[in-house]
Amino acid sequence: MTEWRFSRDAIRRFRFVRCGFDAATGVARLVYAFDDGPELVETITVPGAPFALDAARAQAVERSLRLLHLVAGVSYYKAAVPQDIAIEGYAIDGDTAALLTEVYENGLGEFAYRNGLQLRGRVRFPADAPPGPPAPPLRLAPHALVAIGGGKDSLVSIEALRRAGVAQTVTWIGGSQLIAACAARTGLPTLNIGRQLAPQLFEYNRQGAWNGHIPVTAVNSAILALAALLHGAGQVVFSNERSASYGSMIEGTGEVNHQWSKGWAFEQDFAAHLRRAVAADLDYYSVLRPLSELAVARQFAKSDRYDQHFSSCNRNFHLLGERPAQRWCGICPKCHFVFLALAPFMSKPRLVGIFGRNLLDDPDQTAGFDALLEYRDHKPFECVGEGQESRAAMASLAQRPEWREDAIVERFAREILPRLGDVPAIEPLLVSSDEHAIPANLWTRLRADFAA
């Protein structure tokens, strides 16, 4: 028998082999394979074991585990994008297959664009089971697992929920020291979930696997749903603002959304699936959905509690590699956007103190800010706000004596603003939207808080 070797273009089938959860240890095992190749085993470790589960909650955990198995498979499927998908050991119905197709096609949109692939019509999950009965309620506690990512958004959510009197556990996945420090700074209960990808995946990448961005928020959402059931919590809460629903407009291609699984369409469909197929009283929503990125920045600027702890710089968050010495690289799209978004709402000394330098007075950063403005370039493939938000923020700074002479702002006023025509004012962009899934009784409390 010859040894199996990864050969991207020769692979024909991606297999969901099996999944299992050990309540005694809190470890979930998700097993995948290509064709008849070796098993790829991912592990998720939820602290708090051993878990004592009654029959109804154990069944819900099994349903949630299978959903996680299917959603997390996107990390492996993308390595070869084979024509066939096989689910072994259990079957799914048409609604589940439709959700997964949506997640894989849209969540891998940037990946497909960058690699010149066409996934529409190629991703086909076998729907071999009839529709199941509606999931029952489990009498879950009114407690929230709130995802924290170390940036301004999740910190705004956590503090808003604290003021609203919501019991919460600050939750994150992986070993980031930066996130751990932010979580500790909240002073709230914490839950650090472990995730270990199958080691072969990194070897496959060296052997020519397709690589690129995946819908990380979809995977993390499925992980937190499982953790919520294990801990008896009735809410899974993220911090995705309304700007996340808008992607980059690519000439000749159309819209490609880097952060699709942070968007409103995914939130609605995933929440509905959890209630229908996992547990009727498990809520999934984003606290920040009604807000623009600028509105989130305004909320963050109201307190300096996290100024020296948070970072939205993506160079701080990689699967492999050393933690950067600085919290802000100062040259990536996230650094550019967060600096620009906070500038209208913070004093200049405070903002420059956070970043360690004035990014708006560095001519070498011109191209990066142009992309945020969607001026001669498309919106970056990053979790940044809409072009209109960046233009509104820059136009506001151009009117302020402390900012208008900085190199990037001065050039904007002189060269770009006359070519843009109408630029929106900031104030209308700060108004909350009614498009969200926040529970009604909570939204009543949050709306006043966000408007203050």
C-alpha positions in Angstrom: 0.0 0.0 0.0 1.5 3.4 -1.0 1.5 6.3 1.4 -1.3 8.8 0.8 0.0 12.2 -0.2 -1.9 15.5 -0.4 -2.4 16.5 -4.1 -4.8 19.4 -4.3 -6.0 18.9 -7.8 -6.4 15.1 -7.6 -8.7 15.2 -4.5 -12.3 14.4 -5.3 -14.1 14.2 -2.0 -14.2 16.0 1.4 -15.5 13.8 4.2 -17.1 14.8 7.5 -15.9 11.5 9.2 -17.3 11.9 12.7 -17.5 14.1 15.8 -17.7 13.3 19.5 -17.8 15.1 22.9 -16.5 13.8 26.2 -18.5 15.4 29.0 -15.9 14.3 31.5 -13.1 16.3 30.0 -14.9 19.0 28.0 -13.1 18.0 24.8 -14.9 17.8 21.4 -13.2 16.0 18.6 -14.1 17.0 15.0 -12.8 14.5 12.4 -12.4 15.1 8.6 -10.6 13.6 5.7 -9.9 14.0 2.0 -10.7 10.9 -0.1 -9.1 7.9 1.7 -6.4 10.1 3.3 -5.5 10.3 7.0 -8.0 11.6 9.5 -7.7 15.3 10.3 -8.7 15.8 13.9 -9.5 19.2 15.4 -10.1 19.5 19.1 -12.2 22.1 21.0 -11.7 22.2 24.8 -14.5 23.9 26.9 -13.4 24.6 30.5 -15.7 23.6 33.3 -15.7 19.8 33.0 -17.0 17.5 34.1 -20.4 18.5 32.7 -23.5 17.0 34.2 -26.1 16.9 31.4 -29.7 15.7 31.6 -31.2 13.9 28.6 -32.6 17.0 26.9 -29.5 19.1 27.2 -27.3 16.1 26.1 -29.4 15.8 23.0 -29.0 19.6 22.3 -25.3 19.4 22.9 -25.1 16.6 20.3 -27.1 18.7 17.8 -24.8 21.7 18.5 -21.7 19.5 18.1 -22.8 18.3 14.7 -23.4 21.9 13.6 -20.0 22.9 14.8 -18.5 19.9 13.0 -20.1 21.0 9.8 -19.3 24.7 10.1 -15.7 24.2 11.3 -15.0 22.0 8.3 -14.7 25.1 6.2 -11.1 25.4 7.4 -10.2 22.0 5.8 -12.6 22.0 2.8 -10.9 25.0 1.4 -7.5 23.3 1.1 -8.7 21.4 -2.0 -12.3 22.6 -2.7 -13.3 19.1 -4.0 -16.4 18.5 -6.0 -18.0 16.0 -3.6 -19.0 16.4 0.1 -19.8 13.4 2.2 -21.3 13.3 5.7 -20.7 10.1 7.5 -22.3 8.8 10.7 -25.3 11.2 10.6 -27.5 13.0 8.0 -28.8 16.5 7.7 -32.0 18.0 6.3 -32.5 20.5 3.6 -32.6 23.6 5.8 -29.3 22.7 7.4 -27.7 22.0 4.0 -28.9 25.4 2.8 -27.4 27.2 5.8 -24.1 25.4 5.2 -24.0 26.2 1.5 -24.6 29.8 2.4 -21.8 29.8 4.9 -19.3 28.1 2.6 -20.1 30.1 -0.6 -20.4 33.5 1.0 -17.9 33.0 3.9 -15.3 31.9 1.3 -16.1 34.7 -1.0 -12.8 36.6 -0.6 -10.9 33.3 -0.6 -12.5 32.4 -4.0 -11.9 35.8 -5.5 -8.2 35.9 -4.5 -7.6 32.3 -5.8 -9.7 32.7 -9.0 -12.2 30.0 -8.0 -15.9 29.8 -8.6 -17.7 28.2 -5.6 -21.3 29.1 -6.6 -23.0 25.8 -7.5 -19.9 23.8 -6.6 -20.6 23.5 -2.8 -23.3 20.9 -2.4 -24.1 19.4 1.0 -26.1 16.2 0.8 -29.6 16.6 2.4 -30.4 13.0 3.2 -32.6 13.4 6.3 -36.2 14.6 6.5 -36.9 17.8 8.5 -36.7 17.1 12.2 -39.1 18.3 14.9 -38.6 21.8 16.3 -36.0 21.9 19.1 -37.5 22.2 22.6 -36.6 24.9 25.1 -34.1 23.9 27.8 -34.8 26.4 30.5 -31.4 28.0 29.9 -30.3 30.7 32.3 -30.6 34.4 31.3 -26.8 34.6 31.2 -24.7 35.7 28.2 -21.5 34.3 26.8 -20.0 37.4 25.3 -17.3 37.0 22.7 -14.2 39.2 23.2 -11.7 39.8 20.5 -9.4 42.4 22.2 -10.6 45.3 20.1 -12.9 48.3 20.8 -16.1 46.6 19.6 -16.4 43.8 22.1 -15.4 46.1 24.9 -18.2 48.5 24.0 -20.6 45.6 24.1 -19.4 44.3 27.4 -19.7 47.7 29.1 -23.1 48.3 27.6 -24.3 45.0 28.9 -22.8 45.7 32.3 -24.7 49.0 32.5 -27.9 47.2 31.4 -27.5 44.7 34.2 -26.9 41.6 32.0 -25.0 38.7 33.7 -22.2 37.8 31.4 -19.1 35.7 31.0 -16.4 37.2 28.8 -15.4 34.4 26.4 -12.6 33.9 23.8 -11.0 31.1 21.8 -7.3 30.5 21.6 -4.2 31.6 23.5 -3.9 35.3 22.7 -2.2 37.1 25.6 -3.6 40.4 24.4 -7.2 39.1 24.6 -6.6 37.6 27.9 -5.3 40.9 29.3 -8.4 42.7 27.9 -10.7 40.1 29.4 -9.0 40.4 32.8 -9.3 44.2 32.6 -13.1 43.8 32.5 -13.2 42.3 36.0 -15.9 39.9 34.8 -16.0 36.1 34.9 -14.0 34.7 31.9 -14.1 31.5 29.8 -11.1 30.7 27.6 -11.9 28.0 25.1 -9.1 26.0 23.5 -9.1 25.2 19.7 -6.4 23.0 18.2 -6.5 22.7 14.4 -5.4 19.4 12.8 -1.7 19.7 12.4 -1.7 18.2 8.9 -3.5 21.3 7.6 -0.3 23.4 7.9 1.7 20.7 6.1 -1.0 20.7 3.3 -0.5 24.4 3.0 3.2 23.9 2.4 2.3 21.3 -0.2 0.2 23.6 -2.3 -3.2 23.7 -0.7 -5.6 26.5 -1.5 -5.3 29.0 1.3 -7.0 32.2 2.3 -9.6 33.8 4.5 -12.4 31.8 6.1 -15.6 32.8 7.9 -14.0 32.8 11.3 -17.0 34.4 13.1 -19.2 31.6 11.8 -16.9 29.0 13.3 -16.5 30.9 16.6 -20.3 31.3 16.8 -20.8 27.6 16.6 -18.1 27.0 19.2 -19.8 29.5 21.6 -23.2 27.9 21.0 -21.8 24.6 22.2 -20.1 26.2 25.2 -23.4 28.0 26.1 -25.3 24.8 26.2 -22.7 23.1 28.3 -22.8 26.0 30.8 -26.5 26.4 30.7 -26.3 30.0 29.3 -29.2 31.2 27.2 -27.4 33.9 25.2 -24.5 33.9 22.7 -23.5 37.5 22.1 -21.2 39.0 19.5 -20.2 42.6 18.7 -20.8 43.0 14.9 -21.9 46.4 13.8 -24.1 47.2 10.9 -21.2 48.2 8.7 -20.1 44.6 8.6 -22.9 43.8 6.2 -21.2 45.8 3.4 -18.4 44.4 1.4 -15.8 45.6 -1.1 -17.1 46.5 -4.5 -14.8 44.9 -7.0 -14.9 46.1 -10.6 -16.0 43.2 -12.9 -16.8 41.0 -9.9 -19.3 42.8 -7.7 -19.4 42.8 -3.9 -17.0 40.6 -1.9 -17.4 40.8 1.8 -14.4 40.0 3.9 -16.5 39.9 7.0 -19.6 38.2 5.7 -20.1 36.0 8.7 -20.2 39.2 10.8 -23.0 40.5 8.7 -26.8 40.7 9.3 -27.7 38.0 6.9 -25.5 35.4 8.6 -26.7 36.5 12.1 -30.3 36.1 11.2 -29.9 32.7 9.5 -27.6 31.3 12.2 -29.9 32.5 15.0 -32.9 31.0 13.4 -31.2 27.7 12.9 -30.1 27.5 16.6 -33.7 28.1 17.7 -35.2 25.7 15.2 -32.7 22.9 15.3 -30.6 23.1 18.6 -32.5 24.8 21.5 -35.6 27.0 21.3 -34.4 29.3 24.0 -30.8 29.8 22.9 -30.5 33.4 21.7 -27.8 34.5 19.3 -27.4 38.2 18.5 -25.0 41.1 18.2 -25.2 44.0 20.6 -23.8 46.4 18.1 -25.9 45.5 15.1 -27.9 48.8 15.2 -24.7 50.9 15.2 -22.3 52.1 12.6 -18.6 51.8 13.1 -18.5 55.6 13.9 -21.2 55.1 16.5 -19.2 52.3 18.1 -16.1 54.5 18.1 -18.1 57.3 19.8 -19.2 54.8 22.5 -15.6 53.6 23.1 -14.2 57.1 23.4 -16.5 57.8 26.3 -14.1 55.9 28.7 -10.4 55.5 28.8 -10.6 52.3 30.8 -9.1 50.2 28.0 -6.9 52.7 26.2 -3.7 50.9 27.1 -5.1 47.3 26.8 -7.1 47.1 23.6 -5.9 46.5 20.0 -7.7 46.0 16.7 -4.5 45.5 14.8 -4.8 42.3 12.8 -1.0 41.7 13.0 -1.6 40.9 16.7 -3.8 37.9 15.8 -2.3 35.1 13.8 -2.6 31.3 14.1 1.2 31.0 14.0 4.0 33.3 15.0 5.2 35.5 17.9 3.1 38.1 19.5 4.1 41.6 18.2 6.0 43.8 20.6 3.6 46.7 20.0 -0.2 46.6 20.1 -0.5 48.7 16.9 1.6 48.2 13.8 0.4 51.5 12.4 0.4 50.5 8.8 -2.4 47.9 8.3 -6.0 48.8 7.3 -7.3 48.1 10.8 -4.9 50.5 12.4 -5.7 53.2 9.7 -9.5 52.8 10.2 -9.6 52.7 14.0 -7.4 55.8 14.2 -9.6 57.6 11.7 -12.8 56.5 13.3 -11.8 57.5 16.8 -10.2 60.9 15.8 -13.6 62.8 15.7 -14.4 61.6 19.2 -11.1 61.8 21.1 -8.6 64.4 21.9 -5.6 64.3 19.7 -3.1 63.7 22.6 -5.1 60.8 23.8 -5.4 59.1 20.4 -1.8 59.7 19.6 -0.9 58.3 23.0 -2.8 55.1 22.3 -1.2 54.5 18.9 2.3 55.9 19.7 2.2 58.2 16.7 0.0 60.3 14.5 -1.0 58.1 11.5 -2.8 61.1 9.8 0.5 63.1 9.6 2.5 60.4 7.7 2.5 60.8 3.9 3.7 57.2 3.5 0.2 56.1 4.7 -1.6 57.9 1.9 -2.6 54.8 -0.1 -4.0 53.0 2.9 -6.3 55.9 3.8 -7.3 56.3 0.1 -8.6 52.7 0.2 -10.7 53.4 3.3 -12.2 56.4 1.4 -12.8 54.2 -1.6 -10.8 56.7 -3.6 -9.1 55.1 -6.6 -9.3 51.8 -4.8 -11.8 49.4 -3.3 -12.5 49.0 0.4 -9.7 46.8 1.9 -10.4 43.1 2.7 -10.5 43.8 6.4 -13.0 44.4 9.1 -13.3 48.2 8.5 -16.2 50.5 8.1 -18.0 51.7 5.0 -16.3 54.2 2.7 -19.0 56.8 3.6 -18.0 56.6 7.2 -14.3 57.2 6.5 -15.2 60.1 4.2 -17.4 61.6 6.9 -14.8 61.3 9.5 -12.1 62.7 7.3 -14.3 65.7 6.3 -15.0 66.4 9.9 -11.3 66.4 10.8 -10.6 68.8 7.8 -12.7 71.4 9.7 -10.8 71.1 12.9 -7.7 73.2 13.6 -5.9 70.5 15.5 -6.2 68.0 12.6 -6.6 69.9 9.3 -2.9 70.6 8.8 -1.8 67.0 9.2 -0.6 65.5 5.9 -3.4 63.0 5.1 -6.1 65.4 6.2 -4.7 68.4 4.3 -4.4 66.3 1.1 -8.0 65.1 1.5 -9.3 68.6 1.8 -7.2 69.9 -1.1 -7.3 67.0 -3.6 -10.0 64.5 -2.8 -12.9 66.4 -1.2 -13.6 68.6 -4.3 -13.9 65.4 -6.4 -16.3 63.5 -4.1 -19.3 65.8 -4.3 -21.6 65.3 -1.4 -19.9 63.9 1.7 -22.2 62.8 4.6 -22.0 64.5 7.9 -21.1 62.3 10.9 -24.3 63.0 12.9 -26.8 61.0 10.6 -24.4 58.0 10.7 -24.6 57.9 14.4 -28.3 57.2 14.5 -29.2 53.6 15.6 -30.9 51.3 13.1 -34.0 49.2 13.9 -32.4 46.2 12.0 -31.2 43.9 14.8 -32.0 40.8 16.8 -31.4 42.2 20.3 -34.2 41.0 22.7 -36.8 43.7 23.0 -36.5 44.2 26.8 -32.7 44.6 26.5 -32.9 46.9 23.5 -35.1 49.3 25.5 -32.2 49.7 27.9 -29.4 49.8 25.3 -31.1 52.3 23.0 -31.0 55.0 25.6 -27.4 54.2 26.5 -26.3 54.3 22.9 -28.0 57.6 22.2 -26.5 59.4 25.3 
